[in-house]
Amino acid sequence: MRRIVSQRAEKTDQVVVLPFSLEDPTKSPPGTYTILLLTLCLSIFAFFAALVAAFIWRSQTPPYWDSVVFPNVLWLSTGLIVVSSITFELARRFYGAGEWRIASRMLLLTGTIGAAFVASQLTAWKRLIDQGAYMMENPHGSFFYLFTGLHAAHLLGGMVALFYVVLRPNRSRELVDVVAYYWHFLTVLWLILFGVLLAIS
């Protein structure tokens, strides 16, 4: 394999040799996925933090604020996403140990549980509609739809990334780790949202 010498060679007597694979346009430089993950998670967290702040502030303003009955199915949603995070972490560790076949099965199980989580969120929407909490008529209900809907949308993005990892022939350890960490981030984010919704309701 061709190699290049780093610029440190001009400043020290210790030559640092780097793989010349960085010239390969089909390969991402090391750390690229990690940087993208950090940027994405910070953006998502800031966005939801602003929504939570607005939700808490609006709940303190009585006019046109009708309380919404907390959909009990959200407890199921919480259990599902926690379990999916556990199975994803197991898949990540199996992959690190070289057990890709077992890791693939755990990833598929994670995707299935993720789909069940999204289905439970849709069921929560139905419960809101049944009690007359529509998107544009009640601010309390509107925040319920926003929190659950936007989080489910981000989880769907995580599911796309998950199946991309499963189907990609040449996957890197960094890519598997990054998708797993993103999934764990969404789990923690949901636990925060769940706590806020439960406390205000």
MODELLER restraints for C-alpha pairs under 7 A, 6 or more apart:
rsr = mdl.restraints
at = mdl.atoms
rsr.add(forms.Gaussian(group=physical.xy_distance, feature=features.Distance(at['CA:2:A'], at['CA:20:A']), mean=5.65, stdev=0.5))
rsr.add(forms.Gaussian(group=physical.xy_distance, feature=features.Distance(at['CA:3:A'], at['CA:17:A']), mean=6.91, stdev=0.5))
rsr.add(forms.Gaussian(group=physical.xy_distance, feature=features.Distance(at['CA:3:A'], at['CA:18:A']), mean=6.13, stdev=0.5))
rsr.add(forms.Gaussian(group=physical.xy_distance, feature=features.Distance(at['CA:3:A'], at['CA:19:A']), mean=5.09, stdev=0.5))
rsr.add(forms.Gaussian(group=physical.xy_distance, feature=features.Distance(at['CA:3:A'], at['CA:20:A']), mean=4.63, stdev=0.5))
rsr.add(forms.Gaussian(group=physical.xy_distance, feature=features.Distance(at['CA:4:A'], at['CA:17:A']), mean=6.17, stdev=0.5))
rsr.add(forms.Gaussian(group=physical.xy_distance, feature=features.Distance(at['CA:4:A'], at['CA:18:A']), mean=5.79, stdev=0.5))
rsr.add(forms.Gaussian(group=physical.xy_distance, feature=features.Distance(at['CA:4:A'], at['CA:19:A']), mean=6.67, stdev=0.5))
rsr.add(forms.Gaussian(group=physical.xy_distance, feature=features.Distance(at['CA:4:A'], at['CA:20:A']), mean=5.84, stdev=0.5))
rsr.add(forms.Gaussian(group=physical.xy_distance, feature=features.Distance(at['CA:5:A'], at['CA:15:A']), mean=6.95, stdev=0.5))
rsr.add(forms.Gaussian(group=physical.xy_distance, feature=features.Distance(at['CA:5:A'], at['CA:16:A']), mean=6.09, stdev=0.5))
rsr.add(forms.Gaussian(group=physical.xy_distance, feature=features.Distance(at['CA:5:A'], at['CA:17:A']), mean=4.94, stdev=0.5))
rsr.add(forms.Gaussian(group=physical.xy_distance, feature=features.Distance(at['CA:5:A'], at['CA:18:A']), mean=6.29, stdev=0.5))
rsr.add(forms.Gaussian(group=physical.xy_distance, feature=features.Distance(at['CA:6:A'], at['CA:16:A']), mean=5.68, stdev=0.5))
rsr.add(forms.Gaussian(group=physical.xy_distance, feature=features.Distance(at['CA:6:A'], at['CA:17:A']), mean=6.26, stdev=0.5))
rsr.add(forms.Gaussian(group=physical.xy_distance, feature=features.Distance(at['CA:6:A'], at['CA:18:A']), mean=6.75, stdev=0.5))
rsr.add(forms.Gaussian(group=physical.xy_distance, feature=features.Distance(at['CA:8:A'], at['CA:15:A']), mean=6.85, stdev=0.5))
rsr.add(forms.Gaussian(group=physical.xy_distance, feature=features.Distance(at['CA:8:A'], at['CA:16:A']), mean=6.78, stdev=0.5))
rsr.add(forms.Gaussian(group=physical.xy_distance, feature=features.Distance(at['CA:9:A'], at['CA:15:A']), mean=4.91, stdev=0.5))
rsr.add(forms.Gaussian(group=physical.xy_distance, feature=features.Distance(at['CA:9:A'], at['CA:16:A']), mean=6.69, stdev=0.5))
rsr.add(forms.Gaussian(group=physical.xy_distance, feature=features.Distance(at['CA:22:A'], at['CA:29:A']), mean=6.08, stdev=0.5))
rsr.add(forms.Gaussian(group=physical.xy_distance, feature=features.Distance(at['CA:33:A'], at['CA:175:A']), mean=6.42, stdev=0.5))
rsr.add(forms.Gaussian(group=physical.xy_distance, feature=features.Distance(at['CA:33:A'], at['CA:178:A']), mean=6.53, stdev=0.5))
rsr.add(forms.Gaussian(group=physical.xy_distance, feature=features.Distance(at['CA:34:A'], at['CA:178:A']), mean=6.18, stdev=0.5))
rsr.add(forms.Gaussian(group=physical.xy_distance, feature=features.Distance(at['CA:37:A'], at['CA:178:A']), mean=6.60, stdev=0.5))
rsr.add(forms.Gaussian(group=physical.xy_distance, feature=features.Distance(at['CA:37:A'], at['CA:182:A']), mean=6.91, stdev=0.5))
rsr.add(forms.Gaussian(group=physical.xy_distance, feature=features.Distance(at['CA:55:A'], at['CA:143:A']), mean=6.69, stdev=0.5))
rsr.add(forms.Gaussian(group=physical.xy_distance, feature=features.Distance(at['CA:64:A'], at['CA:138:A']), mean=6.91, stdev=0.5))
rsr.add(forms.Gaussian(group=physical.xy_distance, feature=features.Distance(at['CA:65:A'], at['CA:138:A']), mean=6.35, stdev=0.5))
rsr.add(forms.Gaussian(group=physical.xy_distance, feature=features.Distance(at['CA:65:A'], at['CA:139:A']), mean=6.13, stdev=0.5))
rsr.add(forms.Gaussian(group=physical.xy_distance, feature=features.Distance(at['CA:65:A'], at['CA:140:A']), mean=6.37, stdev=0.5))
rsr.add(forms.Gaussian(group=physical.xy_distance, feature=features.Distance(at['CA:66:A'], at['CA:138:A']), mean=6.36, stdev=0.5))
rsr.add(forms.Gaussian(group=physical.xy_distance, feature=features.Distance(at['CA:66:A'], at['CA:140:A']), mean=6.57, stdev=0.5))
rsr.add(forms.Gaussian(group=physical.xy_distance, feature=features.Distance(at['CA:67:A'], at['CA:140:A']), mean=6.40, stdev=0.5))
rsr.add(forms.Gaussian(group=physical.xy_distance, feature=features.Distance(at['CA:67:A'], at['CA:201:A']), mean=6.72, stdev=0.5))
rsr.add(forms.Gaussian(group=physical.xy_distance, feature=features.Distance(at['CA:68:A'], at['CA:133:A']), mean=6.91, stdev=0.5))
rsr.add(forms.Gaussian(group=physical.xy_distance, feature=features.Distance(at['CA:68:A'], at['CA:140:A']), mean=6.47, stdev=0.5))
rsr.add(forms.Gaussian(group=physical.xy_distance, feature=features.Distance(at['CA:68:A'], at['CA:141:A']), mean=6.39, stdev=0.5))
rsr.add(forms.Gaussian(group=physical.xy_distance, feature=features.Distance(at['CA:68:A'], at['CA:201:A']), mean=6.48, stdev=0.5))
rsr.add(forms.Gaussian(group=physical.xy_distance, feature=features.Distance(at['CA:69:A'], at['CA:201:A']), mean=6.72, stdev=0.5))
rsr.add(forms.Gaussian(group=physical.xy_distance, feature=features.Distance(at['CA:70:A'], at['CA:198:A']), mean=6.86, stdev=0.5))
rsr.add(forms.Gaussian(group=physical.xy_distance, feature=features.Distance(at['CA:70:A'], at['CA:201:A']), mean=6.05, stdev=0.5))
rsr.add(forms.Gaussian(group=physical.xy_distance, feature=features.Distance(at['CA:71:A'], at['CA:124:A']), mean=5.79, stdev=0.5))
rsr.add(forms.Gaussian(group=physical.xy_distance, feature=features.Distance(at['CA:71:A'], at['CA:127:A']), mean=6.33, stdev=0.5))
rsr.add(forms.Gaussian(group=physical.xy_distance, feature=features.Distance(at['CA:73:A'], at['CA:120:A']), mean=6.55, stdev=0.5))
rsr.add(forms.Gaussian(group=physical.xy_distance, feature=features.Distance(at['CA:73:A'], at['CA:124:A']), mean=6.01, stdev=0.5))
rsr.add(forms.Gaussian(group=physical.xy_distance, feature=features.Distance(at['CA:74:A'], at['CA:124:A']), mean=6.64, stdev=0.5))
rsr.add(forms.Gaussian(group=physical.xy_distance, feature=features.Distance(at['CA:77:A'], at['CA:117:A']), mean=5.24, stdev=0.5))
rsr.add(forms.Gaussian(group=physical.xy_distance, feature=features.Distance(at['CA:77:A'], at['CA:120:A']), mean=5.77, stdev=0.5))
rsr.add(forms.Gaussian(group=physical.xy_distance, feature=features.Distance(at['CA:77:A'], at['CA:121:A']), mean=6.77, stdev=0.5))
rsr.add(forms.Gaussian(group=physical.xy_distance, feature=features.Distance(at['CA:80:A'], at['CA:113:A']), mean=6.32, stdev=0.5))
rsr.add(forms.Gaussian(group=physical.xy_distance, feature=features.Distance(at['CA:80:A'], at['CA:117:A']), mean=5.84, stdev=0.5))
rsr.add(forms.Gaussian(group=physical.xy_distance, feature=features.Distance(at['CA:81:A'], at['CA:114:A']), mean=6.66, stdev=0.5))
rsr.add(forms.Gaussian(group=physical.xy_distance, feature=features.Distance(at['CA:81:A'], at['CA:117:A']), mean=6.37, stdev=0.5))
rsr.add(forms.Gaussian(group=physical.xy_distance, feature=features.Distance(at['CA:81:A'], at['CA:187:A']), mean=6.06, stdev=0.5))
rsr.add(forms.Gaussian(group=physical.xy_distance, feature=features.Distance(at['CA:82:A'], at['CA:187:A']), mean=6.38, stdev=0.5))
rsr.add(forms.Gaussian(group=physical.xy_distance, feature=features.Distance(at['CA:84:A'], at['CA:110:A']), mean=4.96, stdev=0.5))
rsr.add(forms.Gaussian(group=physical.xy_distance, feature=features.Distance(at['CA:84:A'], at['CA:113:A']), mean=5.80, stdev=0.5))
rsr.add(forms.Gaussian(group=physical.xy_distance, feature=features.Distance(at['CA:84:A'], at['CA:114:A']), mean=6.49, stdev=0.5))
rsr.add(forms.Gaussian(group=physical.xy_distance, feature=features.Distance(at['CA:85:A'], at['CA:183:A']), mean=6.58, stdev=0.5))
rsr.add(forms.Gaussian(group=physical.xy_distance, feature=features.Distance(at['CA:85:A'], at['CA:184:A']), mean=5.76, stdev=0.5))
rsr.add(forms.Gaussian(group=physical.xy_distance, feature=features.Distance(at['CA:85:A'], at['CA:187:A']), mean=6.78, stdev=0.5))
rsr.add(forms.Gaussian(group=physical.xy_distance, feature=features.Distance(at['CA:87:A'], at['CA:106:A']), mean=5.98, stdev=0.5))
rsr.add(forms.Gaussian(group=physical.xy_distance, feature=features.Distance(at['CA:87:A'], at['CA:110:A']), mean=5.84, stdev=0.5))
rsr.add(forms.Gaussian(group=physical.xy_distance, feature=features.Distance(at['CA:88:A'], at['CA:106:A']), mean=6.66, stdev=0.5))
rsr.add(forms.Gaussian(group=physical.xy_distance, feature=features.Distance(at['CA:88:A'], at['CA:107:A']), mean=6.05, stdev=0.5))
rsr.add(forms.Gaussian(group=physical.xy_distance, feature=features.Distance(at['CA:88:A'], at['CA:110:A']), mean=5.90, stdev=0.5))
rsr.add(forms.Gaussian(group=physical.xy_distance, feature=features.Distance(at['CA:88:A'], at['CA:180:A']), mean=6.16, stdev=0.5))
rsr.add(forms.Gaussian(group=physical.xy_distance, feature=features.Distance(at['CA:89:A'], at['CA:180:A']), mean=6.61, stdev=0.5))
rsr.add(forms.Gaussian(group=physical.xy_distance, feature=features.Distance(at['CA:91:A'], at['CA:103:A']), mean=4.26, stdev=0.5))
rsr.add(forms.Gaussian(group=physical.xy_distance, feature=features.Distance(at['CA:91:A'], at['CA:106:A']), mean=5.21, stdev=0.5))
rsr.add(forms.Gaussian(group=physical.xy_distance, feature=features.Distance(at['CA:91:A'], at['CA:107:A']), mean=5.99, stdev=0.5))
rsr.add(forms.Gaussian(group=physical.xy_distance, feature=features.Distance(at['CA:92:A'], at['CA:103:A']), mean=6.78, stdev=0.5))
rsr.add(forms.Gaussian(group=physical.xy_distance, feature=features.Distance(at['CA:92:A'], at['CA:176:A']), mean=6.58, stdev=0.5))
rsr.add(forms.Gaussian(group=physical.xy_distance, feature=features.Distance(at['CA:92:A'], at['CA:177:A']), mean=6.48, stdev=0.5))
rsr.add(forms.Gaussian(group=physical.xy_distance, feature=features.Distance(at['CA:92:A'], at['CA:180:A']), mean=6.89, stdev=0.5))
rsr.add(forms.Gaussian(group=physical.xy_distance, feature=features.Distance(at['CA:94:A'], at['CA:100:A']), mean=6.66, stdev=0.5))
rsr.add(forms.Gaussian(group=physical.xy_distance, feature=features.Distance(at['CA:94:A'], at['CA:102:A']), mean=6.73, stdev=0.5))
rsr.add(forms.Gaussian(group=physical.xy_distance, feature=features.Distance(at['CA:94:A'], at['CA:103:A']), mean=5.29, stdev=0.5))
rsr.add(forms.Gaussian(group=physical.xy_distance, feature=features.Distance(at['CA:95:A'], at['CA:103:A']), mean=5.46, stdev=0.5))
rsr.add(forms.Gaussian(group=physical.xy_distance, feature=features.Distance(at['CA:104:A'], at['CA:166:A']), mean=6.22, stdev=0.5))
rsr.add(forms.Gaussian(group=physical.xy_distance, feature=features.Distance(at['CA:111:A'], at['CA:159:A']), mean=6.10, stdev=0.5))
rsr.add(forms.Gaussian(group=physical.xy_distance, feature=features.Distance(at['CA:118:A'], at['CA:152:A']), mean=5.93, stdev=0.5))
rsr.add(forms.Gaussian(group=physical.xy_distance, feature=features.Distance(at['CA:121:A'], at['CA:148:A']), mean=6.46, stdev=0.5))
rsr.add(forms.Gaussian(group=physical.xy_distance, feature=features.Distance(at['CA:133:A'], at['CA:141:A']), mean=5.27, stdev=0.5))
rsr.add(forms.Gaussian(group=physical.xy_distance, feature=features.Distance(at['CA:134:A'], at['CA:141:A']), mean=6.24, stdev=0.5))
rsr.add(forms.Gaussian(group=physical.xy_distance, feature=features.Distance(at['CA:135:A'], at['CA:141:A']), mean=6.09, stdev=0.5))
rsr.add(forms.Gaussian(group=physical.xy_distance, feature=features.Distance(at['CA:135:A'], at['CA:142:A']), mean=4.64, stdev=0.5))
rsr.add(forms.Gaussian(group=physical.xy_distance, feature=features.Distance(at['CA:135:A'], at['CA:145:A']), mean=6.73, stdev=0.5))
rsr.add(forms.Gaussian(group=physical.xy_distance, feature=features.Distance(at['CA:136:A'], at['CA:142:A']), mean=6.38, stdev=0.5))
rsr.add(forms.Gaussian(group=physical.xy_distance, feature=features.Distance(at['CA:155:A'], at['CA:186:A']), mean=6.96, stdev=0.5))
rsr.add(forms.Gaussian(group=physical.xy_distance, feature=features.Distance(at['CA:158:A'], at['CA:183:A']), mean=6.40, stdev=0.5))
rsr.add(forms.Gaussian(group=physical.xy_distance, feature=features.Distance(at['CA:161:A'], at['CA:179:A']), mean=6.61, stdev=0.5))
rsr.add(forms.Gaussian(group=physical.xy_distance, feature=features.Distance(at['CA:162:A'], at['CA:179:A']), mean=6.65, stdev=0.5))
rsr.add(forms.Gaussian(group=physical.xy_distance, feature=features.Distance(at['CA:165:A'], at['CA:171:A']), mean=6.58, stdev=0.5))
rsr.add(forms.Gaussian(group=physical.xy_distance, feature=features.Distance(at['CA:165:A'], at['CA:176:A']), mean=6.67, stdev=0.5))
